[in-house]
Amino acid sequence: MDLNLFFTPVDEQITDKISSISSFCKGINVNTGKLPELEGHAIALLGINSYQNSNSKTGIAKGADVIREKLYNLKRGEGAHNIIDLGNLNPGIDLEETYGRIKEVCEYLIRNSIIPVIIGGAHNMDYGQFMAYEGLEKLITVLNVDAFLDMEESVHPENTHIHKMLVHEPNFLFHYSHLAYQSYLIEKTSISVLERLYFETYRIGHLRELLKDVEPIIREADMLSFDISAIRSADAPASNNAQPFGLTGEEACQICWYAGQNEKLSSAGFYEYDPTLDDDSGKTASVIAIMIWYFLEGVGHRKGELANNTDNYIKYVVEMQSDSPTSIVFYKSNVSERWWMEIPLENKSLATFGRNSLAPCSYTDYETATKGEVPNRFINMLARLN
């Protein structure tokens, strides 16, 4: 696959004015005219400047390079040596072709064990990111961070793209998790629909109270889609949907850190930045750049511990007072001290759902089981799997 056909190189004016040898820019390979070889890279940055079919969002077309400039000026992290910046993806002649290009590039990268990190574009561009998994022959979990649910009936794709994922055929969506929605911005019936499917949703207040306990939800994801409207406008004003309440910049970075450490996660996207709405200092671009930096650092701190290899785990069997289940098996990693629980599978489900039978959980779930109560995550996972 010739990626040169898909990308416009990074403007050399962005890289030329960075002189510090300790900057992020100096620790990665950048496509400034000739695309470097992919071999040896673990992460690929790609900008999206398309605003096709978006509602008065032409400013988004300039977002990727503004974020990139802020990111390049940060100091180099531990994981910066195996990152390539492919440049900006050339949009197709229409929205569907652009989705197709995102799908083709991301699928190619994922197949080659390279994590695509998408920067910029309207939030509906994550549909192309999602489609990249269609040919990978496995069921996936999507993690979406957004103040809105984007499941409405609308002529604007950025308001409907999540619904498109949920109803897509063939179905390869195993689970969907939504973080940081704001109750007064969404229809309650949409939440009810997701709950009936045993999907997980966390409003902003709940998430803030239990951020550490949300880590297992993040750890379950294969794909991260982050709409900056989830961040409060005081920290990130440069979104058409900026809200006065939402995640703080620090909380957004914490989510990105957890996502980066997730061994399963194989793509990430950061959407809806409009530089024409930013302040003079580029505050929002700085916040997004730091979020990406923490995500990349999280990847650099992965422990190489996938839950399907239980050799480096302590096994705990908790006997329950109920008939079903009679016991719950937990595993605690000797490396990271993170927790998983075993979900019993029927024989017919083993071939399809096998990799999801060890579910991320928290110490709180273990404590709940020791008190004789079945954790909610166990109940939901059992329902989805069987």
N, C-alpha and C positions, 0 to 999 in steps of 0.2 A: 504493500500500500504506500503510495507516494503522498506523504502528508504535506509536502510543499504545495500541492494543488489546492489544499484546503485553507491555508493560512497566509495572512499578511504579516510580514516580520514586525517585530517590535521597533518602534521609532528609535533610532540611535541617539536622538537628542535626550531621551530619557536616561539612557545608560551613560552617555558621555559626560554628563555633568556630575556624576557620582564618583568621587575620588577616594573615599575612605576604603582601605583594603579590608576592613572588617565589616563592611556593609553586606546585607543580604544579597545584593546584586552580584557581588564579587565571588560568591560561593556557589553560584548556579550556572548552568549553560543557557544562553539566551539566543533565540533565533533573531538575529539582526540582519539577515540577508541570506544566509545559508543555514538550513536546519541542521543542528547537530545530530549525531547518531543517537537513536533511542536506547541502544544497549547500555546497560549499567545504571539506568535511571529507574527510580522507584515512584516518582511523582511527576506529573506533567501539568503545568499551568496552561490554561487556554482562556483567552478573553472572548467575550461575546458582545458585540456592539449593535446587535439587531434590536429593533423595537417594533418589528412587524406586527400589525394588527393590535398594537397597544393603544390605549386611549390617551392621546395627547402626551406621549412619553418620548418625544424625540431626543430629549436630553440624555436618555439612557444610552444612546449610541456613542456617547463620549466617556462612559463610565469606566470601562475596563482599564484604559491607560492612566486615568487619574488614580485609581486604586493601586495600579501597578507601580506608579511613581512613589507613592507612600510606602508600599511594601519594600521596594528596592532600597530605600533609605534606612530601613530598620537594620539593626545589627544581626549578623549571621548567627543562626542557631546551630544546634548540634546536628540537625538533620539536613542542612542546606547543601551538602555536597552531592546529593544524588537527585537533584531537581532540575527539570528542563522547562523552560518557558517556550511554548510552541508559537506564541504570537496570538493574533486575533483571527478567529474563524470567519472566513468569508461567508456572508449569508447567501441563501438560495434566492431564487427569483420570487418565491412566495414562502409563506410560513411553513407549509408542509415540507418543502424542500430543505428549509433550515433545520427543522426537526430531524429530517433524514441525515443531514450532515453531522449534527451533534451525535445522533445515534451511531453512525458509522465510525466516527473518530473515537468516541468513548468505548464502544465495543472492542475496537482494535486495541486500544490501550489496556483495557481490563483483561483481555485475553493474553496480553503480554506482561501481566502482573505489574502494570503501571497504573497508579491512581490518578484519574483525571480530576483536576480541581478547576471548576468553571468559575470565572470571574465576570460579573456584569450581565446585562440583559434583563428582560422582563421575566417575572417569576414563571410564566408558562413555558419558558425554555427548558425547565426541568422535565417536561414531557419527553423531549429528545434524550435527556439523561436517563430517564426511566426506560425508554424503548431500547437502550443499549443492552439491557439484560434479557431481552426477549429470546435471543438466540443462544443464551448461555446454558439453557436446559437445567435451570434450578429455580426454585421458588425464592423470592426475595422479600426483605422487610424494608419499607421506606420510612424514614424519619423526616418529618416536615416541621420546621419551626416558623410560625407565622401567626400574626394577630388575627388573621381571617382564615376561614376554612376553604375558600375558593371552590365551592361546590354548588354555586348558584346557577340559575338559568340566565344566561347573559350572552350578548354578542361579542363580548370582550374575552379572548382566550385566557387572560390572566385571572379571570374570575371562575373559570370552569376546569382548569387543567387537572385538579385533584379528582374531580368526578370522572374525567377521561381515564385516569389511571385505574380507578376502582372498577370501571365497567369494561376495561379493555379485554378483547379476546384475540388470541388465547390468553387465559388468565395465568399469570406467573407471579401474582402478588400474594404472598403468604400472610403478611401482616403490615398494618399501617399504624404509625404512632404520630400524634400531633402534639407539639409542645407550644405553650405560651399563647393560646388563643384568648381573646377577650370577650367575655360573655355578652356584653352590650353591642358587639359588632357582628354577631352571628345568629342564625336561626336555631332555636333549640331542637327543632326537628332534625337538623343535620347531625347534631350530637347524638340524638337517639338512634339514627341510622347507623352511625359508626359503632355505637355500643352494642347494637343488636348483632353486628358482625364480629364482636369481641375485639374490636380495635381499641386502642388506648388514646385518650385525650386528656390533656392537662391544661387547665386554665392558668393564667399567669400567677394568680395568688397562690394556688396549690403548688405550682412548680417552685415558687420562691420559698415556700415553707419547707419543701422536701427535696431540694436540689440534689443532695447526695443520694437520696433514694431513687432519683430519676436516672441515675447513671446506668443501671441495668437496662432500662429502655433504650438508652443511647447505644449501649453495647450490643444490642440485638440487631442493629440496623446494618443493611448492606449499602444503603444510599442515603446521603444527607442532602436535604434541600432547605436552604436558609433564606427567608425573605426578611430584609432588614426592617420591614414595618413592625416586626416583633420587638424591636428595640425602641425605647422611649425617645420621643423627639428631642429631648434635651441632650441626648447623647448622639442621636443619628437623625438630624432633621431632613436629610436629602432623600426623601421618598415621597411619592405622591400620596401614599397612605400613612404618612407619619402620624403617630398618636401620642398624646401627652403622657400616657401610662404604658408600661411595657418593661421588658428586660433592661437592666442596666448594661453598660458596655462590659463591665466585669463579669456579669452573669453570662452574657453572650460568649465571652472568651472561655469561660469555664465549660460551657456546653461544647465548644469547639475542641477544647483540650480532651474532654472525654471521648468525643467522636474520633479524634485522631488516634487515640490509644486503642480503639476498637479494632481487633484483628480482622473482623469480618468486613468492615466497611471498605468498599472498593471505589467509591466516587463521592464527590462533594461539590455542591454548587452554592454560590453566594449571589443573590439576585436583587434587583429593584433599586440599584443606586443611580440617582440622577444628579450629576454634579452641578447642574444649573440651579438646584435647590439647596446646595450646600452653603455653609458660611464661608467667609473669606479665608479662613485657615484650613478649609477642607476637613472639618472635624469628622464628618461621616466617613470619608475616605480613609482617614487615619484609624477609626474604629474598625472598619472592615479589614484593613490591612493587618491590624493586630490580631483580629479574629483568625485570619488565614495563617498568620505566623504561629499562633497557638495550635491550630489544627496541624500544621506541618511539624511542629515540635512534638505533638502527641504521637504522630506517626513515627518520629524518630525515637520515641521512648516505648514503642511496642515491645512486649516481653516474649513474643514468639510462643504464646500460650493459647492455643485453641482448645475449646472445651471438649472436643472429641478425642483428645489424648489426655487421659486422666492419670498418667504415671506420676505427675508432679503435684498431685492434689491429695488433701486429706479428706477422707470420706466419712460423712456423718449420716447415720440412719436414725431418723426420728420416728418412733412408734406413735401412731395416732390413736385416738379414742373412737374414731369412726370406722364404719365398715368399708368405706371407700373414700379415700385410700386408707389402707391399714398402716402404711408407713410412707414417708417421703425421704428420698435420698438426696443429700446435699454434698457438694464438693467445694472445698476452699483451696484456692491456689497457694502453693508454697512460695511462689514468685511474687505475686502482686497482692495476695490476701483478698482477692475478689471471689465472689460466690456464684455458684450455679446450682440449679436443682434439676433432677432427672424427672422427665415426664414419661410415664408409661405409655407405650404405643401398642395399638392393636397390630396384628401381623400384616394386615392389608395396608396399614399406614406407614410401615417401616421403610419401604423402598422410596416413597415419595417424600416423607417428612424427616428422614433419619437425621439429617444434620441439625435439625431444630429440636431434637428430643432432649438436649441438655440446654436448659433455658437460663439466661443470665438472671440473677436475683441479687438481693441485698442481705446483709446480716439481719436486717429487720425482718425479712421473710423467714429466716431461720429461727429467730426469736419467737415469731408468731406461731410457728409449728411446734416449738418446744412447749408452748402454752396449751397445746391441744387444738389449736385453730388451723384450718387450712388456709394458706395465704391466697389472696385474691389472684396473684399472678399465676399460681399453680392452677387455679380453677379456670382462668381464661385460656391459658396455654393448653390445658387438657381439652377444652371445648374446641379450640381451633385445630388441634392435631387429630382428634378422633371424631 
